[in-house]
C-alpha cells in the first residue's frame, strides 16, 4: 500500500494594526515641546558674548616655592622692554613678590648667574631690622624718671615722592608671616646689572632666592610679552589663619 499524502497545516496570518496617531491634545503638547527645544538650541549661539571677551588678562611671571612650603616667590619676571629687548651688558629691572609663611624671621639673599650683579633700587622698603623693636612700639620711660634722653629718630616726610636711595645689595630681612613686593606699584624693584647676553621676550634669566637654613628657591625670570590690556600685578595670597598679616609684617 502507498503512504497517504502529507497534510498541510494552515499558517496563522498576523494582522498588523495601523499606528495610532496622537490625539489632539497630546499632539499639540508634543509640537510645543519640539518648538521650545528648537528655540533654546538656536539661542545658545545667538547674541552671546564669548567667555574670552570678558576674561581678565593672565598674570605674567613665574611662581616658585621652597621644598618645605614655607617660602615662595610669585610673579617673577623682567618687564617687557620693547621690541628690541634688553641688550647685552645692559641693566634690566626684575619684579617679584616674596613670601615668608613661616613663624621665623629670615634674611633673603637674591643672586643671579646671568648678570654681573643684582641690586635693589627705588624706595627704601619699610622693613624693621631683625631683632629690633620698631621705634613706635618701644616702651616709654615712667613719669618722673630721669632716664637717658631718647635719641632723635628720623621721621619720614608726609609730602613728596617716596625716599629714593642708591642701589644696595639684594639682601633684606623678612619678618614671619609677611611678604614684600618689588615691582612698579611699590616704587622699588630688583635690578640686574650687566646682562651676560641679550634677552628678548620669551627668554629667561635665572634667579636664586636664598632664605637661609638651606632653603633656596631658583627659577627662570621670563622677559614679559606685550599685552593689551596690561596684565595686573600678581594677587597677594595670604597664609591660612594669618588674618593680621600685612605687607612687610606691619599691622594695619
Secondary structure as a PSIPRED ss2 file (coil, helix, strand):
# PSIPRED VFORMAT (PSIPRED V4.0)

   1 X C   1.000  0.000  0.000
   2 X C   1.000  0.000  0.000
   3 X C   1.000  0.000  0.000
   4 X C   1.000  0.000  0.000
   5 X C   1.000  0.000  0.000
   6 X C   1.000  0.000  0.000
   7 X C   1.000  0.000  0.000
   8 X C   1.000  0.000  0.000
   9 X C   1.000  0.000  0.000
  10 X C   1.000  0.000  0.000
  11 X C   1.000  0.000  0.000
  12 X C   1.000  0.000  0.000
  13 X C   1.000  0.000  0.000
  14 X C   1.000  0.000  0.000
  15 X C   1.000  0.000  0.000
  16 X C   1.000  0.000  0.000
  17 X C   1.000  0.000  0.000
  18 X C   1.000  0.000  0.000
  19 X C   1.000  0.000  0.000
  20 X C   1.000  0.000  0.000
  21 X C   1.000  0.000  0.000
  22 X C   1.000  0.000  0.000
  23 X C   1.000  0.000  0.000
  24 X H   0.000  1.000  0.000
  25 X H   0.000  1.000  0.000
  26 X H   0.000  1.000  0.000
  27 X H   0.000  1.000  0.000
  28 X H   0.000  1.000  0.000
  29 X H   0.000  1.000  0.000
  30 X H   0.000  1.000  0.000
  31 X H   0.000  1.000  0.000
  32 X H   0.000  1.000  0.000
  33 X H   0.000  1.000  0.000
  34 X H   0.000  1.000  0.000
  35 X H   0.000  1.000  0.000
  36 X H   0.000  1.000  0.000
  37 X H   0.000  1.000  0.000
  38 X H   0.000  1.000  0.000
  39 X H   0.000  1.000  0.000
  40 X H   0.000  1.000  0.000
  41 X H   0.000  1.000  0.000
  42 X H   0.000  1.000  0.000
  43 X H   0.000  1.000  0.000
  44 X C   1.000  0.000  0.000
  45 X C   1.000  0.000  0.000
  46 X C   1.000  0.000  0.000
  47 X C   1.000  0.000  0.000
  48 X C   1.000  0.000  0.000
  49 X C   1.000  0.000  0.000
  50 X C   1.000  0.000  0.000
  51 X H   0.000  1.000  0.000
  52 X H   0.000  1.000  0.000
  53 X H   0.000  1.000  0.000
  54 X C   1.000  0.000  0.000
  55 X C   1.000  0.000  0.000
  56 X C   1.000  0.000  0.000
  57 X C   1.000  0.000  0.000
  58 X C   1.000  0.000  0.000
  59 X C   1.000  0.000  0.000
  60 X C   1.000  0.000  0.000
  61 X C   1.000  0.000  0.000
  62 X E   0.000  0.000  1.000
  63 X E   0.000  0.000  1.000
  64 X E   0.000  0.000  1.000
  65 X E   0.000  0.000  1.000
  66 X C   1.000  0.000  0.000
  67 X C   1.000  0.000  0.000
  68 X C   1.000  0.000  0.000
  69 X C   1.000  0.000  0.000
  70 X C   1.000  0.000  0.000
  71 X E   0.000  0.000  1.000
  72 X E   0.000  0.000  1.000
  73 X E   0.000  0.000  1.000
  74 X E   0.000  0.000  1.000
  75 X E   0.000  0.000  1.000
  76 X E   0.000  0.000  1.000
  77 X E   0.000  0.000  1.000
  78 X E   0.000  0.000  1.000
  79 X C   1.000  0.000  0.000
  80 X C   1.000  0.000  0.000
  81 X C   1.000  0.000  0.000
  82 X C   1.000  0.000  0.000
  83 X C   1.000  0.000  0.000
  84 X C   1.000  0.000  0.000
  85 X C   1.000  0.000  0.000
  86 X E   0.000  0.000  1.000
  87 X C   1.000  0.000  0.000
  88 X C   1.000  0.000  0.000
  89 X C   1.000  0.000  0.000
  90 X C   1.000  0.000  0.000
  91 X C   1.000  0.000  0.000
  92 X E   0.000  0.000  1.000
  93 X E   0.000  0.000  1.000
  94 X E   0.000  0.000  1.000
  95 X E   0.000  0.000  1.000
  96 X E   0.000  0.000  1.000
  97 X E   0.000  0.000  1.000
  98 X E   0.000  0.000  1.000
  99 X E   0.000  0.000  1.000
 100 X E   0.000  0.000  1.000
 101 X C   1.000  0.000  0.000
 102 X C   1.000  0.000  0.000
 103 X C   1.000  0.000  0.000
 104 X C   1.000  0.000  0.000
 105 X C   1.000  0.000  0.000
 106 X E   0.000  0.000  1.000
 107 X E   0.000  0.000  1.000
 108 X E   0.000  0.000  1.000
 109 X E   0.000  0.000  1.000
 110 X E   0.000  0.000  1.000
 111 X E   0.000  0.000  1.000
 112 X E   0.000  0.000  1.000
 113 X C   1.000  0.000  0.000
 114 X C   1.000  0.000  0.000
 115 X E   0.000  0.000  1.000
 116 X E   0.000  0.000  1.000
 117 X E   0.000  0.000  1.000
 118 X E   0.000  0.000  1.000
 119 X E   0.000  0.000  1.000
 120 X E   0.000  0.000  1.000
 121 X E   0.000  0.000  1.000
 122 X E   0.000  0.000  1.000
 123 X E   0.000  0.000  1.000
 124 X C   1.000  0.000  0.000
 125 X C   1.000  0.000  0.000
 126 X C   1.000  0.000  0.000
 127 X C   1.000  0.000  0.000
 128 X C   1.000  0.000  0.000
 129 X C   1.000  0.000  0.000
 130 X C   1.000  0.000  0.000
 131 X C   1.000  0.000  0.000
 132 X C   1.000  0.000  0.000
 133 X C   1.000  0.000  0.000
 134 X C   1.000  0.000  0.000
 135 X H   0.000  1.000  0.000
 136 X H   0.000  1.000  0.000
 137 X H   0.000  1.000  0.000
 138 X C   1.000  0.000  0.000
 139 X C   1.000  0.000  0.000
 140 X C   1.000  0.000  0.000
 141 X C   1.000  0.000  0.000
 142 X C   1.000  0.000  0.000
 143 X C   1.000  0.000  0.000
 144 X C   1.000  0.000  0.000
 145 X C   1.000  0.000  0.000
 146 X C   1.000  0.000  0.000
 147 X C   1.000  0.000  0.000
 148 X C   1.000  0.000  0.000
 149 X C   1.000  0.000  0.000
 150 X C   1.000  0.000  0.000
 151 X C   1.000  0.000  0.000
 152 X C   1.000  0.000  0.000
 153 X C   1.000  0.000  0.000
 154 X C   1.000  0.000  0.000
 155 X C   1.000  0.000  0.000
 156 X C   1.000  0.000  0.000
 157 X C   1.000  0.000  0.000
 158 X C   1.000  0.000  0.000
 159 X C   1.000  0.000  0.000
 160 X C   1.000  0.000  0.000
 161 X C   1.000  0.000  0.000
 162 X C   1.000  0.000  0.000
 163 X C   1.000  0.000  0.000
 164 X E   0.000  0.000  1.000
 165 X E   0.000  0.000  1.000
 166 X E   0.000  0.000  1.000
 167 X E   0.000  0.000  1.000
 168 X E   0.000  0.000  1.000
 169 X E   0.000  0.000  1.000
 170 X C   1.000  0.000  0.000
 171 X E   0.000  0.000  1.000
 172 X E   0.000  0.000  1.000
 173 X E   0.000  0.000  1.000
 174 X E   0.000  0.000  1.000
 175 X C   1.000  0.000  0.000
 176 X C   1.000  0.000  0.000
 177 X C   1.000  0.000  0.000
 178 X E   0.000  0.000  1.000
 179 X E   0.000  0.000  1.000
 180 X E   0.000  0.000  1.000
 181 X E   0.000  0.000  1.000
 182 X E   0.000  0.000  1.000
 183 X E   0.000  0.000  1.000
 184 X C   1.000  0.000  0.000
 185 X C   1.000  0.000  0.000
 186 X C   1.000  0.000  0.000
 187 X C   1.000  0.000  0.000
 188 X E   0.000  0.000  1.000
 189 X E   0.000  0.000  1.000
 190 X E   0.000  0.000  1.000
 191 X E   0.000  0.000  1.000
 192 X E   0.000  0.000  1.000
 193 X E   0.000  0.000  1.000
 194 X E   0.000  0.000  1.000
 195 X E   0.000  0.000  1.000
 196 X C   1.000  0.000  0.000
 197 X C   1.000  0.000  0.000
 198 X C   1.000  0.000  0.000
 199 X E   0.000  0.000  1.000
 200 X C   1.000  0.000  0.000
 201 X C   1.000  0.000  0.000
 202 X C   1.000  0.000  0.000
 203 X C   1.000  0.000  0.000
 204 X E   0.000  0.000  1.000
 205 X E   0.000  0.000  1.000
 206 X E   0.000  0.000  1.000
 207 X E   0.000  0.000  1.000
 208 X E   0.000  0.000  1.000
 209 X E   0.000  0.000  1.000
 210 X E   0.000  0.000  1.000
 211 X C   1.000  0.000  0.000
 212 X C   1.000  0.000  0.000
 213 X C   1.000  0.000  0.000
 214 X C   1.000  0.000  0.000
 215 X C   1.000  0.000  0.000
 216 X E   0.000  0.000  1.000
 217 X E   0.000  0.000  1.000
 218 X E   0.000  0.000  1.000
 219 X E   0.000  0.000  1.000
 220 X E   0.000  0.000  1.000
 221 X E   0.000  0.000  1.000
 222 X E   0.000  0.000  1.000
 223 X E   0.000  0.000  1.000
 224 X C   1.000  0.000  0.000
 225 X C   1.000  0.000  0.000
 226 X C   1.000  0.000  0.000
 227 X C   1.000  0.000  0.000
 228 X C   1.000  0.000  0.000
 229 X C   1.000  0.000  0.000
 230 X C   1.000  0.000  0.000
 231 X C   1.000  0.000  0.000
 232 X C   1.000  0.000  0.000
 233 X C   1.000  0.000  0.000
 234 X C   1.000  0.000  0.000
 235 X C   1.000  0.000  0.000
 236 X C   1.000  0.000  0.000
 237 X C   1.000  0.000  0.000
 238 X C   1.000  0.000  0.000
 239 X C   1.000  0.000  0.000
 240 X C   1.000  0.000  0.000
 241 X C   1.000  0.000  0.000
 242 X C   1.000  0.000  0.000
 243 X C   1.000  0.000  0.000
 244 X C   1.000  0.000  0.000
 245 X C   1.000  0.000  0.000
 246 X C   1.000  0.000  0.000
 247 X H   0.000  1.000  0.000
 248 X H   0.000  1.000  0.000
 249 X H   0.000  1.000  0.000
 250 X C   1.000  0.000  0.000
 251 X C   1.000  0.000  0.000
 252 X C   1.000  0.000  0.000
